[in-house]
Amino acid sequence: MTDNFETLQGLLQARHSCRAFRPDPVSDETILQIVTAAGRAPSWCNAQPWRVTVTRGAETERFRDALLAAVQNDHPGPDLPWPESYPGAHGARRRECGLQLYEAAGIARNDRAGRAEQSMQNYHLFGAPHVAIVQSEAALGPYGAMDTGGFVTAFMLTATALGVGTIAQASVAAYAPMIRAHFDLPESRLILCAISFGLPDMDHPTNTFRTSRAGLDEVLDLRG
């Protein structure tokens, strides 16, 4: 039991948002392992509302080009509304993460062009050889989306265990109508996020920093 906890804790600490990838593809066997393991995530009444479309090879490049064209020509249209704000500590953590990224990438605080270029890396999929488009059944509403969040976490932890880097991207889901059309997905599925993944380029500066985590005093309200 202790060994299981230590293994899980190690994976949680090792996982990070990978923002630079090597071009080498991940094997089909590894992709199947990741998705199979992620499918063990818990869900309400075992509904398992998630679906995932994974690209490889030329299909990744075709989607990358289509996404960049959508960013340049279309208006964002996410299936779920963006947060209205990031109040208090939530905003502070968001700013801290951004500042760490820009510092690692060597982008000065007043370099708006540099920041914009770094932001656009989201739509280049950070050079990843694969992207997973994560969907949930629209009829299951926010609880289906919540359950699918568990699938996303399990996907990324399994990938970490197999030496594969990942980054979950809500920014890509801003172009949900284009994504559905591109992959011929039904309107009954919500586009929740993308997960770009591949072998991490650990020599890239954007992969050198790690974000902080809130202490127990900020998270836990233990009573009784």
TORMAR-974663 format. One record per atom (N, C-alpha, C): residue in one letter; y, z, x. Coordinates in steps of 0.05 Angstrom, whole numbers, padded with zeros to 5 digits, always signed. Each point is the difference from the previous one (the first is absolute). Layout:
REM TORMAR-974663
AYZX...
***
This chain:
REM TORMAR-974663
M-00024+00000+00017M+00024+00000-00017M+00025+00000+00017T+00000+00017+00021T+00023+00001+00019T+00004-00027+00013D-00023-00013+00008D+00002-00026+00013D+00013-00020-00019N-00007+00000-00025N+00011-00018-00020N+00030+00003-00002F+00009+00025-00001F+00029+00006-00002F+00014-00010+00025E-00011+00005+00023E+00013-00008+00025E+00001-00030+00002T-00020-00014-00009T+00000-00030+00000T+00022-00010-00019L+00001+00011-00024L+00021-00008-00019L+00028+00006+00010Q+00004+00024+00011Q+00026+00007+00011Q+00008-00019+00023G-00019-00007+00016G+00006-00018+00022G+00008-00028-00010L-00012-00009-00021L+00007-00026-00012L+00028+00001-00012L+00006+00022-00014L+00026+00003-00013L+00022+00001+00021Q-00005+00012+00023Q+00020+00002+00021Q+00002-00026+00015A-00022-00015+00003A+00000-00025+00015A+00013-00023-00016R-00003+00001-00026R+00011-00023-00016R+00030+00000+00002H+00011-00024+00003H+00029-00004+00000H+00006-00028-00011S+00025-00004-00006S+00008-00027-00010S+00003-00018+00024C-00018-00019+00002C-00001-00019+00022C+00020-00023-00005R+00018-00004+00018R+00020-00021-00004R-00001-00023+00021A-00023-00002+00013A-00005-00022+00018A-00030-00002+00004F-00010-00025-00003F-00029-00005+00001F-00007-00021+00021R-00024+00002+00010R-00011-00021+00016R-00009-00023-00019P-00001-00025+00010P-00008-00022-00017P-00030-00001-00007D-00016+00015+00015D-00029-00001-00004D-00007+00007-00029P-00018-00015-00013P-00008+00007-00027P-00019+00023-00001V+00001+00015-00022V-00020+00021-00006V-00024-00014-00011S-00024+00009+00008S-00024-00013-00010S-00004+00004-00030D-00014-00019-00012D-00006+00003-00029D-00016+00026-00005E-00018+00006+00018E-00016+00025-00003E+00018+00024-00001T+00020+00002+00017T+00018+00023+00000T+00017+00001-00025I+00009-00023-00009I+00016-00001-00025I-00017+00010-00023L-00025-00008-00002L-00018+00009-00021L-00004+00030+00002Q-00003+00010+00024Q-00004+00029+00004Q+00025+00015-00010I+00023-00010+00006I+00025+00014-00008I+00002+00001-00031V-00004-00023-00012V+00004-00001-00030V-00023+00015-00014T-00024-00001+00011T-00022+00015-00013T+00006+00030+00002A+00008+00010+00023A+00006+00028+00003A+00023+00009-00018A+00021-00017+00000A+00024+00007-00017A-00007+00001-00029G-00020-00015-00008G-00008+00000-00028G-00013+00027-00009R-00005+00018+00019R-00010+00026-00007R+00023+00019-00008A+00025-00009+00000A+00022+00017-00008A-00004+00010-00029P+00008+00024-00006P-00003+00010-00027P+00020-00013-00019S-00007-00002-00026S+00018-00011-00020S-00006+00013-00027W+00019+00000-00018W-00001+00012-00026W-00023-00013-00016C-00019+00016-00008C-00024-00009-00016C-00015-00022+00015N+00003+00000+00027N-00014-00020+00017N+00007-00028-00008A+00025-00004-00010A+00009-00026-00009A+00002-00021+00023Q+00006+00010+00025Q+00002-00018+00023Q+00018-00024-00006P+00026+00005-00005P+00018-00021-00009P+00009-00019+00022W-00008+00004+00025W+00011-00016+00022W-00015-00027+00002R+00015-00019+00010R-00011-00025+00009R+00016-00007+00026V-00013-00015+00018V+00014-00006+00025V-00007-00029+00008T+00021-00015+00006T-00003-00028+00010T+00007+00001+00029V-00019-00009+00017V+00003+00002+00029V+00001-00029+00012T+00019-00004+00017T+00003-00027+00013T-00011+00001+00029R-00007-00023+00009R-00008-00003+00028R+00006-00029+00009G+00003-00003+00026G+00005-00027+00011G+00023-00015-00012A-00004-00025-00007A+00021-00017-00011A+00012+00011-00025E-00016+00015-00016E+00011+00010-00025E+00021+00022+00005T-00003+00015+00021T+00021+00019+00007T+00026-00015+00007E-00002-00021+00015E+00024-00015+00008E+00012-00013-00024R-00016-00010-00018R+00010-00013-00024R+00016+00020-00017F-00011+00025-00003F+00014+00020-00015F+00025+00010+00014R-00001+00003+00026R+00023+00008+00016R+00023-00019-00005D-00006-00026+00001D+00021-00020-00004D+00011+00001-00029A-00018+00004-00019A+00009+00001-00028A+00017+00025-00005L-00007+00022+00013L+00015+00025-00004L+00028-00003+00012L+00002-00012+00024L+00026-00004+00013L+00017-00018-00017A-00012-00021-00012A+00015-00018-00017A+00010+00015-00025A-00016+00018-00011A+00008+00015-00024A+00023+00019+00007V-00001+00012+00023V+00022+00018+00008V+00026-00015+00003Q-00001-00024+00009Q+00024-00016+00004Q+00010-00013-00026N-00018-00004-00019N+00008-00016-00023N-00002+00014-00027D-00015+00021-00002D-00005+00013-00026D+00014+00027-00001H+00002+00011-00024H+00010+00027-00004H-00024+00019-00001P+00003+00024+00011P-00022+00019-00002P-00007+00006-00029G-00026+00003-00005G-00009+00007-00027G-00025+00017+00001P+00002+00025+00010P-00024+00017+00002P-00011+00007-00027D-00026+00004-00002D-00012+00009-00025D+00007+00029-00006L+00003+00017+00020L+00008+00027-00004L+00029+00004+00010P+00016+00016-00014P+00028+00003+00009P+00002+00015+00026W+00019-00008+00017W+00005+00014+00025W+00010+00028-00006P-00003+00019+00019P+00012+00026-00004P+00030-00002-00005E+00011+00016-00018E+00029-00001-00006E+00015+00012+00024S-00011+00019+00014S+00013+00012+00023S-00021+00015+00016Y+00008+00010+00024Y-00016+00017+00016Y+00015+00026+00005P-00001+00019-00019P+00017+00023+00002P-00010+00020+00022G+00019+00015+00010G-00006+00022+00018G-00018-00007+00024A-00021+00016+00003A-00018-00003+00023A-00013-00028+00000H-00004-00012-00023H-00014-00026-00001H+00018-00021+00014G+00026+00001-00005G+00018-00019+00013G+00002+00006+00030A+00000+00026+00007A+00002+00007+00028A-00025-00011+00015R-00024+00002-00011R-00024-00010+00013R+00001-00030+00002R+00011-00013-00021R+00002-00029+00001R+00018-00009+00022R+00023+00013+00003R+00019-00007+00021R-00011+00005+00027E-00015+00023+00003E-00012+00007+00026E-00020-00022+00008C-00016-00009-00018C-00019-00021+00006C+00014-00026+00009G+00021-00007-00015G+00015-00024+00008G+00012+00002+00027L+00012+00023+00006L+00013+00004+00026L-00021-00001+00023Q-00023+00012-00005Q-00022-00001+00020Q-00009-00028+00005L-00002-00016-00021L-00008-00028+00003L+00020-00016+00016Y+00026+00003-00007Y+00020-00015+00014Y+00003+00008+00029E-00003+00026+00005E+00001+00010+00028E-00023-00011+00016A-00024+00000-00012A-00023-00010+00015A+00003-00030+00005A+00012-00015-00019A+00003-00029+00004A+00025-00007+00016G+00015+00021+00009G+00024-00005+00016G+00023-00012-00016I+00002+00007-00025I+00021-00011-00018I+00021+00022-00003A+00025-00006+00007A+00022+00019-00002A+00007+00005-00029R+00011+00024-00006R+00007+00008-00027R+00019-00020-00013N+00019-00011+00016N+00020-00019-00012N-00009-00029+00002D-00025-00005+00007D-00010-00028+00002D-00012-00008-00026R+00018-00009-00018R-00010-00007-00027R-00019-00025+00001A+00006-00018+00017A-00017-00024+00002A-00027+00008+00010G-00001+00018+00020G-00026+00008+00010G-00016+00015-00021R+00013+00017-00015R-00014+00014-00022R-00011-00019-00021A+00017-00020-00007A-00009-00020-00020A-00024-00015+00010E+00001-00008+00026E-00023-00014+00012E-00025+00017+00000Q+00003+00025+00006Q-00024+00018-00001Q-00010+00003-00028S+00018+00002-00019S-00009+00003-00028S-00015-00025-00009M+00008-00023+00009M-00014-00025-00007M-00028-00001+00010Q-00007+00017+00020Q-00027+00000+00010Q-00020+00008-00022N+00010+00014-00020N-00017+00006-00023N-00012-00025-00012Y+00017-00021-00002Y-00008-00024-00014Y-00014-00020+00019H+00001+00006+00026H-00017-00014+00019H-00027+00014+00002L-00004+00022-00015L-00024+00016+00000L-00005+00012+00027F+00022+00004+00015F-00001+00012+00027F-00019-00015+00018G-00004-00026-00006G-00018-00016+00017G-00030+00005-00004A-00007+00015-00022A-00028+00007-00004A-00017-00024-00007P-00025-00001+00008P-00017-00022-00007P-00012+00001-00028H+00004+00023-00013H-00011+00004-00028H+00021+00015-00016V-00001-00005-00026V+00015+00017-00019V-00018+00005-00025A+00001+00024-00010A-00014+00007-00024A+00021+00004-00022I-00002-00014-00022I+00018+00003-00023I-00014+00019-00020V+00012+00024-00003V-00013+00021-00016V+00011-00001-00028Q-00019-00001-00019Q+00008-00003-00029Q-00014+00022-00016S+00012+00006-00023S-00014+00018-00019S+00002-00012-00028E-00018+00009-00017E-00001-00010-00028E+00025+00010-00015A+00016-00018-00010A+00025+00007-00013A-00004+00019-00024A-00022-00004-00015A-00005+00015-00024A-00004+00030+00006L-00007+00007+00025L-00003+00028+00007L+00025+00013+00008G+00022-00015+00001G+00027+00011+00004G+00003+00016+00026P+00018+00020-00001P+00006+00015+00025P-00024+00015+00011Y-00019+00008-00017Y-00023+00015+00010Y-00019-00019+00015G-00001-00025-00008G-00016-00020+00015G+00013-00005+00027A+00027-00001+00000A+00014-00004+00025A-00004+00024+00019M+00000+00024-00012M-00004+00024+00016M-00028+00000+00012D-00020-00007-00016D-00028-00002+00010D-00002-00020+00023T+00014-00023-00003T-00001-00021+00020T+00013+00009+00026G+00019+00019-00002G+00011+00012+00024G-00021+00014+00017G-00020+00012-00014G-00022+00012+00015G-00017-00021+00014F-00003-00023-00012F-00014-00022+00013F+00015-00009+00025V+00027-00002-00002V+00016-00008+00023V-00003+00019+00023T+00001+00026-00006T-00004+00020+00021T-00028-00002+00013A-00020-00003-00017A-00028-00003+00010A-00003-00025+00017F+00013-00021-00008F-00001-00026+00015F+00012+00005+00028M+00023+00013+00001M+00013+00003+00026M-00015+00019+00018L-00011+00022-00011L-00015+00019+00017L-00026-00013+00010T-00013-00016-00017T-00025-00013+00009T+00007-00020+00022A+00022-00015-00004A+00008-00019+00021A+00005+00014+00026T+00014+00023-00001T+00005+00016+00024T-00026+00008+00014A-00020+00008-00016A-00026+00008+00011A-00014-00023+00014L+00007-00025-00008L-00013-00023+00012L+00018-00014+00020G+00022+00013+00008G+00017-00011+00021G+00019-00022-00010V+00004-00001-00026V+00018-00020-00012V+00026+00013-00008G+00023-00013+00007G+00026+00010-00008G+00008-00010-00027T+00016+00015-00014T+00009-00007-00027T+00029+00008-00004I+00013-00013-00019I+00026+00009-00010I+00001-00007-00030A+00005+00020-00017A+00004-00005-00028A+00029-00008-00005Q+00004-00021-00016Q+00026-00012-00004Q+00007-00004-00029A+00017+00018-00010A+00010-00003-00027A+00020-00024-00001S+00013-00006+00022S+00020-00021+00001S-00012-00027-00009V-00025-00005+00007V-00013-00025-00007V-00003-00002-00030A-00006+00023-00013A-00004+00000-00029A+00025-00007-00016A+00023-00001+00014A+00025-00008-00014A-00002-00029-00010Y-00019-00015+00011Y-00003-00028-00008Y-00026-00004-00016A-00005+00018-00018A-00024+00000-00016A-00005-00026-00014P+00020-00012-00014P-00006-00025-00014P-00010-00022+00019M+00012-00003+00023M-00009-00020+00019M-00028+00006+00010I-00006+00026+00005I-00026+00007+00009I-00022-00007-00020R+00006+00006-00026R-00020-00006-00021R-00004-00031-00001A+00022-00015+00002A-00003-00029-00002A-00014-00011+00025H+00006+00011+00023H-00012-00010+00025H-00030+00004+00000F-00009+00023-00009F-00029+00006+00001F-00014-00005-00027D+00015-00010-00019D-00011-00005-00027D-00012+00025-00012L+00016+00022+00001L-00009+00026-00011L+00010+00002-00029P-00016+00015-00017P+00008+00002-00028P+00024+00019-00004E+00015-00005-00021E+00023+00016-00007E-00008+00029-00006S-00025+00005-00005S-00010+00027-00007S-00002+00018+00024R+00007-00010+00024R-00002+00017+00024R+00028+00005+00011L+00005+00025+00006L+00025+00008+00013L-00003-00004+00030I+00020-00011+00013I+00001-00003+00029I+00013+00026+00011L-00015+00017+00013L+00010+00026+00009L+00011+00000+00028C-00015-00013+00018C+00010-00001+00028C-00017-00020+00015A+00008-00005+00025A-00017-00014+00018A-00008+00019+00023I-00022-00006+00012I-00008+00014+00025I-00005-00021+00021S+00019-00003+00019S-00005-00018+00022S-00018+00015+00020F-00020-00015+00011F-00018+00014+00018F-00012-00019+00021G-00009+00013+00021G-00012-00015+00023G-00003+00019+00023L-00007-00010+00023L-00002+00016+00024L+00028+00007+00010P+00006+00025+00004P+00028+00008+00007P+00007-00008+00028D+00025-00009+00004D+00011-00005+00026D+00014+00026+00009M-00015+00017+00014M+00010+00026+00007M+00021-00001+00023D+00004-00023+00012D+00020-00002+00020D+00028-00007-00011H+00000-00007-00026H+00025-00007-00013H+00017+00025-00005P+00026-00001+00006P+00016+00025-00003P+00001+00011-00028T-00003-00016-00021T+00002+00010-00027T-00025+00016-00008N-00021-00001+00017N-00024+00016-00005N-00001+00026+00017T+00023+00007+00012T+00000+00023+00018T+00010+00026-00013F+00013-00001-00023F+00010+00024-00012F-00018+00009-00023R+00002+00026-00007R-00015+00011-00022R+00020+00017-00018T-00003-00003-00025T+00017+00015-00019T-00009+00029-00002S+00019+00017-00008S-00006+00029-00003S-00012+00004-00028R-00010+00024-00004R-00011+00008-00026R+00012+00026-00009A+00004+00003-00026A+00012+00024-00012A-00019+00024+00006G+00012+00023+00004G-00016+00024+00003G-00011+00011-00026L-00019+00018+00001L-00012+00011-00024L+00021+00013-00018D+00021+00012+00012D+00020+00013-00016D+00015-00020-00018E+00000-00025+00007E+00013-00021-00016E-00019-00013-00020V-00026+00004+00003V-00020-00013-00017V-00014+00018-00019L-00008+00024+00010L-00019+00017-00014L+00014+00022-00015D-00007+00003-00025D+00009+00023-00016D-00026+00014-00009L-00009+00019+00017L-00025+00014-00004L+00004+00026-00016R-00013+00002-00023R+00005+00023-00018R-00025+00016-00005G+00004+00025-00008G-00023+00017-00008G-00012+00016+00022
***
